[in-house]
Amino acid sequence: MRGYSKTMREPSKRLAILFASVLVLCAVPTVDASATSAIRVSSEVPATLTATMPIVRLHFNAVVSASRLPRLVVRPALSTKWQQIGPRAVQAVATSKLRPQVKYVIETPSTMSCASTCHFDTLRSLSTNIATNVTWEEQLLAETNYLPLSFTPSVQNADPGLQEPGTFTWSYPQLPTTLSSQWRVGVDNVLVTGALMAFQNANNLPTTGVADPTTWNDLVNAAEAGQVDAQSYNYVSVSETQPETLTLYVAGVSTFHTLVNTGISVSPTALGTFPVYLRYTSQTMSGTNPDGSHYSDPGIPWISYFNGGDALHGFIRYSYGWQQSLGCVEMPFASAKTVWPYTPIGTLVSVVS
């Protein structure tokens, strides 16, 4: 029996060796980044970013740990961190704040090599920027009190500099419908233009009414710092219904009325709502009369231009309340002096029939 057992053990040993060989041959081959000298990399960079989107995603032809990757280079400088999203995929997310309308250039790898750590061997530059929209602009302007509306985020303790879902509420419900009817959430409108011009004027920026990169950056910074407009929200409504009148709203309340003159039929004052864009305490106003003759009137006081050559200003007339000007809104000197301090750059002026 001892001899029989010995002969049975020998085939068993040979079968074990053969079975092990089959296991090795049937194993799925993998590429280990620690032993690979060249790893191919494909990159995904979104055309525009949001605060919740990754900056870049990398896909490898090998298993790679995010902890072994070098720092992502972004210009202008932006702090990021790598996140593992799969055995062969990672993404970089921003850990410092993205700035709107800033072009970010990201150095993305095409190949890399790994030992104990990885190194990007070949790089290509891809660019992107953070997406902006009117709703976000409206949120920032409301948060900084440049709009006659307040913004309440849906999430408590939300970052005021980031776009958040929320609701807009009128801060001054007594404003007339000539103004309030022009407001639309997410749609560019004259309230946004006027508010942006007021913000630009308060922050020593060109008062273009256009949210350029510098304006966006300053607006985000102001919202984050809780810097709000120290001035009241004012509005001027001019009615061409005779007798023609001007009504001044200060902080949403009708506080002053005066008779005015608007443009004659051959040189009318345009109907609509416009932001004040230029102001003088006194100026010589000159131009061409309808008959082709020229005029030059020195010492015109308290001028606020709101649409081309049309302006609110003082002018001496025998009477007021009907069409007499060449497009401007004329009022007695004393009335113009009262109105002028409440019409800084960006103040909206409506002319209605």
C-alpha positions as CSV (number, residue, x, y, z in Angstrom):
1,M,0.0,0.0,0.0
2,R,2.9,2.4,0.7
3,G,4.1,1.9,-2.9
4,Y,0.7,2.6,-4.3
5,S,0.4,5.8,-2.5
6,K,3.7,7.0,-3.8
7,T,2.7,6.4,-7.4
8,M,-0.5,8.4,-6.9
9,R,1.3,11.4,-5.4
10,E,3.5,11.9,-8.5
11,P,0.6,12.5,-11.0
12,S,-1.0,14.8,-8.5
13,K,2.1,17.0,-8.4
14,R,2.3,17.2,-12.2
15,L,-1.4,18.1,-12.4
16,A,-0.9,20.9,-9.8
17,I,1.9,22.4,-11.9
18,L,-0.1,22.1,-15.1
19,F,-3.2,23.8,-13.4
20,A,-1.1,26.7,-12.2
21,S,0.3,27.2,-15.7
22,V,-3.2,27.3,-17.1
23,L,-4.2,30.0,-14.5
24,V,-1.2,32.2,-15.6
25,L,-2.1,31.8,-19.2
26,C,-5.7,32.7,-18.7
27,A,-5.2,35.7,-16.4
28,V,-6.3,39.1,-17.9
29,P,-3.2,41.2,-18.7
30,T,-3.0,44.6,-16.9
31,V,-0.7,47.5,-17.2
32,D,0.7,48.7,-13.9
33,A,1.6,52.4,-14.0
34,S,4.5,51.8,-11.5
35,A,6.2,49.6,-14.1
36,T,5.3,51.5,-17.2
37,S,7.7,54.0,-18.8
38,A,5.2,55.7,-21.2
39,I,1.5,56.0,-20.5
40,R,-0.9,57.5,-23.1
41,V,-3.2,60.2,-21.7
42,S,-6.4,61.8,-23.2
43,S,-7.8,65.0,-21.8
44,E,-11.2,66.5,-21.6
45,V,-11.5,70.3,-20.9
46,P,-15.0,71.8,-21.0
47,A,-15.5,74.9,-23.3
48,T,-17.0,76.8,-20.4
49,L,-16.9,76.0,-16.7
50,T,-19.2,76.3,-13.7
51,A,-18.3,76.3,-10.1
52,T,-19.3,72.6,-9.8
53,M,-17.6,71.3,-12.9
54,P,-14.1,69.7,-13.0
55,I,-11.4,71.7,-14.7
56,V,-10.1,68.8,-16.7
57,R,-10.6,65.0,-16.8
58,L,-7.7,62.6,-17.7
59,H,-8.0,59.1,-19.1
60,F,-5.1,56.7,-19.1
61,N,-4.2,53.4,-20.9
62,A,-3.0,52.1,-17.5
63,V,-4.2,52.0,-13.9
64,V,-3.1,55.2,-12.2
65,S,-3.5,56.6,-8.7
66,A,-4.5,60.2,-8.4
67,S,-2.2,60.6,-5.4
68,R,0.9,60.0,-7.6
69,L,0.1,62.8,-10.2
70,P,2.0,66.1,-10.4
71,R,0.3,69.4,-9.8
72,L,-1.9,70.7,-12.6
73,V,-0.6,73.9,-14.2
74,V,-3.2,76.5,-14.9
75,R,-2.7,80.1,-16.0
76,P,-3.7,82.4,-14.4
77,A,-2.8,80.5,-11.2
78,L,-5.6,78.4,-9.9
79,S,-5.4,75.9,-7.0
80,T,-6.7,72.4,-7.9
81,K,-6.8,68.9,-6.5
82,W,-7.0,65.5,-8.2
83,Q,-9.9,63.2,-7.6
84,Q,-10.0,59.5,-8.6
85,I,-13.1,58.8,-10.7
86,G,-12.0,55.3,-12.0
87,P,-9.0,53.0,-12.1
88,R,-7.8,54.7,-15.2
89,A,-9.4,58.1,-14.9
90,V,-9.0,61.2,-12.7
91,Q,-10.4,64.7,-12.6
92,A,-9.1,68.0,-11.3
93,V,-11.4,70.4,-9.4
94,A,-10.7,73.9,-8.4
95,T,-10.0,74.6,-4.7
96,S,-9.7,78.4,-5.2
97,K,-12.4,80.6,-6.7
98,L,-12.9,80.7,-10.4
99,R,-13.2,84.2,-11.9
100,P,-15.8,85.0,-14.5
101,Q,-14.8,86.0,-18.0
102,V,-11.1,85.1,-17.3
103,K,-9.5,82.9,-19.9
104,Y,-7.8,79.9,-18.2
105,V,-5.1,78.0,-20.0
106,I,-4.6,74.5,-18.8
107,E,-1.5,72.4,-19.5
108,T,-2.8,69.0,-20.2
109,P,-0.6,65.9,-20.7
110,S,-0.5,63.6,-23.8
111,T,2.0,61.1,-22.3
112,M,3.5,60.6,-18.9
113,S,5.8,58.2,-17.1
114,C,5.6,56.8,-13.7
115,A,7.9,55.3,-11.1
116,S,7.2,56.0,-7.5
117,T,5.5,59.2,-8.7
118,C,4.3,60.2,-12.2
119,H,5.6,62.9,-14.5
120,F,3.9,64.6,-17.4
121,D,6.3,64.1,-20.4
122,T,4.4,65.9,-23.2
123,L,1.9,68.8,-22.7
124,R,-0.5,70.7,-24.8
125,S,-2.3,74.0,-23.8
126,L,-6.1,74.0,-23.7
127,S,-8.2,77.0,-22.8
128,T,-11.6,77.6,-21.1
129,N,-13.4,80.1,-19.0
130,I,-16.2,80.2,-16.5
131,A,-19.7,80.5,-18.0
132,T,-21.6,83.7,-17.2
133,N,-25.2,84.6,-17.7
134,V,-27.7,87.4,-17.1
135,T,-29.3,85.7,-14.1
136,W,-26.0,85.5,-12.2
137,E,-25.3,89.2,-13.1
138,E,-28.8,90.1,-11.8
139,Q,-28.1,88.1,-8.6
140,L,-24.8,90.0,-7.9
141,L,-26.4,93.4,-8.6
142,A,-29.3,92.6,-6.3
143,E,-27.0,91.4,-3.6
144,T,-25.0,94.7,-3.8
145,N,-28.2,96.9,-3.8
146,Y,-27.7,98.3,-7.3
147,L,-31.1,96.8,-8.5
148,P,-34.4,97.7,-6.9
149,L,-34.8,94.0,-6.1
150,S,-33.4,91.7,-3.4
151,F,-32.2,88.2,-3.9
152,T,-32.8,85.3,-1.5
153,P,-30.8,82.1,-2.2
154,S,-32.6,78.8,-1.9
155,V,-29.7,77.4,0.1
156,Q,-28.8,78.8,3.5
157,N,-25.2,80.2,3.9
158,A,-24.7,80.2,0.2
159,D,-21.6,81.8,-1.2
160,P,-22.8,85.2,-2.4
161,G,-20.2,85.3,-5.2
162,L,-21.3,82.1,-6.8
163,Q,-24.5,81.7,-8.9
164,E,-27.1,80.1,-6.7
165,P,-30.8,79.3,-7.3
166,G,-33.1,81.7,-5.5
167,T,-35.9,84.3,-5.8
168,F,-36.0,88.0,-6.7
169,T,-38.3,90.3,-4.7
170,W,-39.1,93.9,-5.4
171,S,-37.5,96.1,-2.7
172,Y,-39.6,99.1,-3.7
173,P,-43.2,98.0,-4.5
174,Q,-44.3,101.6,-5.1
175,L,-42.2,102.0,-8.2
176,P,-44.5,102.6,-11.2
177,T,-45.2,99.9,-13.8
178,T,-43.4,102.0,-16.4
179,L,-40.2,100.6,-14.8
180,S,-41.2,97.4,-13.1
181,S,-42.8,96.0,-16.3
182,Q,-39.4,96.0,-18.0
183,W,-37.9,93.5,-15.5
184,R,-37.3,89.9,-16.6
185,V,-35.3,87.3,-14.7
186,G,-32.5,86.0,-16.9
187,V,-33.2,88.5,-19.7
188,D,-31.0,91.5,-20.3
189,N,-33.0,94.6,-19.7
190,V,-32.5,98.3,-19.1
191,L,-32.7,97.8,-15.3
192,V,-29.6,95.6,-15.5
193,T,-27.8,98.1,-17.7
194,G,-28.5,101.0,-15.4
195,A,-27.5,99.0,-12.3
196,L,-24.3,97.9,-13.9
197,M,-23.4,101.5,-14.9
198,A,-24.1,102.6,-11.4
199,F,-21.8,99.9,-10.1
200,Q,-19.1,100.8,-12.6
201,N,-19.3,104.4,-11.7
202,A,-19.1,103.7,-7.9
203,N,-16.0,101.5,-8.5
204,N,-14.1,103.9,-10.9
205,L,-14.6,101.7,-13.9
206,P,-15.6,102.8,-17.5
207,T,-19.4,103.2,-17.4
208,T,-20.2,101.1,-20.4
209,G,-23.1,99.1,-19.0
210,V,-21.3,95.9,-20.3
211,A,-20.0,93.3,-17.9
212,D,-16.4,93.0,-19.0
213,P,-13.9,90.8,-17.1
214,T,-12.8,93.6,-14.8
215,T,-16.4,94.5,-13.9
216,W,-17.3,90.8,-13.3
217,N,-14.3,90.4,-11.0
218,D,-15.1,93.5,-9.0
219,L,-18.7,92.6,-8.8
220,V,-18.0,89.1,-7.5
221,N,-15.5,90.6,-5.0
222,A,-18.1,93.2,-3.8
223,A,-20.8,90.5,-3.3
224,E,-18.4,88.3,-1.3
225,A,-17.3,91.2,0.8
226,G,-20.8,92.4,1.5
227,Q,-20.1,95.8,-0.1
228,V,-23.4,97.4,-1.1
229,D,-24.4,100.6,-2.8
230,A,-24.6,103.3,-0.2
231,Q,-26.9,105.4,-2.4
232,S,-30.6,105.2,-2.6
233,Y,-32.2,103.6,-5.7
234,N,-33.7,106.6,-7.7
235,Y,-35.8,106.8,-10.8
236,V,-37.2,109.6,-12.9
237,S,-40.4,109.4,-14.9
238,V,-41.3,112.1,-17.4
239,S,-44.9,112.3,-18.8
240,E,-45.7,114.0,-22.1
241,T,-49.4,114.1,-21.2
242,Q,-50.1,117.9,-20.9
243,P,-49.3,119.5,-18.6
244,E,-46.0,117.7,-19.0
245,T,-44.5,116.7,-15.6
246,L,-41.5,115.0,-14.1
247,T,-41.7,112.7,-11.0
248,L,-38.6,111.8,-9.0
249,Y,-38.6,108.6,-7.0
250,V,-36.1,108.3,-4.2
251,A,-35.7,104.9,-2.6
252,G,-38.8,103.8,-4.5
253,V,-41.0,106.6,-3.1
254,S,-42.4,109.6,-5.1
255,T,-40.7,112.6,-3.5
256,F,-40.7,115.4,-6.0
257,H,-42.9,116.7,-8.9
258,T,-42.3,119.6,-11.4
259,L,-43.6,120.9,-14.7
260,V,-41.3,120.3,-17.6
261,N,-41.0,120.9,-21.3
262,T,-40.1,118.1,-23.8
263,G,-39.2,118.2,-27.5
264,I,-41.3,119.8,-30.3
265,S,-42.7,117.7,-33.1
266,V,-39.8,118.2,-35.5
267,S,-37.3,117.4,-32.7
268,P,-39.1,115.2,-30.2
269,T,-37.9,113.6,-27.0
270,A,-37.6,109.8,-27.6
271,L,-40.0,107.7,-25.7
272,G,-38.5,104.8,-23.6
273,T,-36.3,104.2,-20.6
274,F,-32.7,105.2,-20.6
275,P,-29.8,105.3,-18.1
276,V,-28.1,108.6,-17.3
277,Y,-24.6,108.4,-18.8
278,L,-23.1,111.9,-18.5
279,R,-23.6,114.8,-16.1
280,Y,-22.5,118.4,-15.7
281,T,-23.3,121.1,-13.1
282,S,-23.1,123.6,-15.9
283,Q,-22.3,123.5,-19.6
284,T,-22.6,125.5,-22.8
285,M,-25.2,123.6,-24.9
286,S,-25.0,124.2,-28.7
287,G,-26.4,122.7,-31.8
288,T,-28.6,123.2,-34.8
289,N,-32.2,124.6,-34.9
290,P,-34.8,123.0,-37.1
291,D,-34.5,125.9,-39.6
292,G,-30.7,125.2,-39.9
293,S,-29.5,128.1,-37.8
294,H,-27.1,127.4,-34.9
295,Y,-27.6,128.0,-31.2
296,S,-25.1,128.3,-28.3
297,D,-26.5,128.7,-24.8
298,P,-23.9,129.2,-22.1
299,G,-24.4,128.4,-18.4
300,I,-27.1,125.7,-18.7
301,P,-27.3,124.2,-15.2
302,W,-27.8,120.8,-13.6
303,I,-27.5,118.6,-16.7
304,S,-28.0,114.8,-16.8
305,Y,-27.7,113.3,-20.3
306,F,-29.8,110.1,-20.7
307,N,-30.2,109.5,-24.4
308,G,-27.9,110.9,-27.0
309,G,-28.2,114.7,-26.8
310,D,-31.4,114.5,-24.7
311,A,-30.8,115.6,-21.1
312,L,-32.6,116.7,-17.9
313,H,-31.5,120.3,-17.2
314,G,-32.6,123.7,-16.1
315,F,-33.8,126.2,-18.7
316,I,-35.5,129.6,-18.4
317,R,-38.9,129.7,-20.1
318,Y,-41.9,131.8,-19.7
319,S,-44.0,128.7,-19.0
320,Y,-43.6,125.0,-18.5
321,G,-45.8,121.9,-19.1
322,W,-45.8,121.6,-22.9
323,Q,-43.5,120.8,-25.9
324,Q,-40.9,123.6,-26.4
325,S,-37.4,122.0,-26.4
326,L,-35.3,120.4,-29.1
327,G,-35.4,117.0,-27.3
328,C,-34.3,117.8,-23.8
329,V,-36.4,117.7,-20.7
330,E,-36.3,121.4,-19.5
331,M,-37.4,122.5,-16.0
332,P,-37.1,125.6,-13.9
333,F,-33.6,126.1,-12.4
334,A,-34.7,125.4,-8.9
335,S,-36.4,122.2,-9.9
336,A,-33.3,121.1,-11.9
337,K,-31.1,121.8,-8.9
338,T,-33.4,119.6,-6.7
339,V,-33.4,116.7,-9.2
340,W,-29.7,116.7,-10.2
341,P,-28.2,115.1,-7.0
342,Y,-30.6,112.1,-7.4
343,T,-29.6,111.3,-10.9
344,P,-26.1,109.8,-10.7
345,I,-24.7,107.7,-13.6
346,G,-27.0,104.7,-14.2
347,T,-30.2,106.4,-12.9
348,L,-33.0,105.4,-15.2
349,V,-35.2,108.0,-16.9
350,S,-38.5,107.0,-18.5
351,V,-40.2,109.2,-21.0
352,V,-43.9,108.2,-21.6
353,S,-46.6,109.6,-23.7
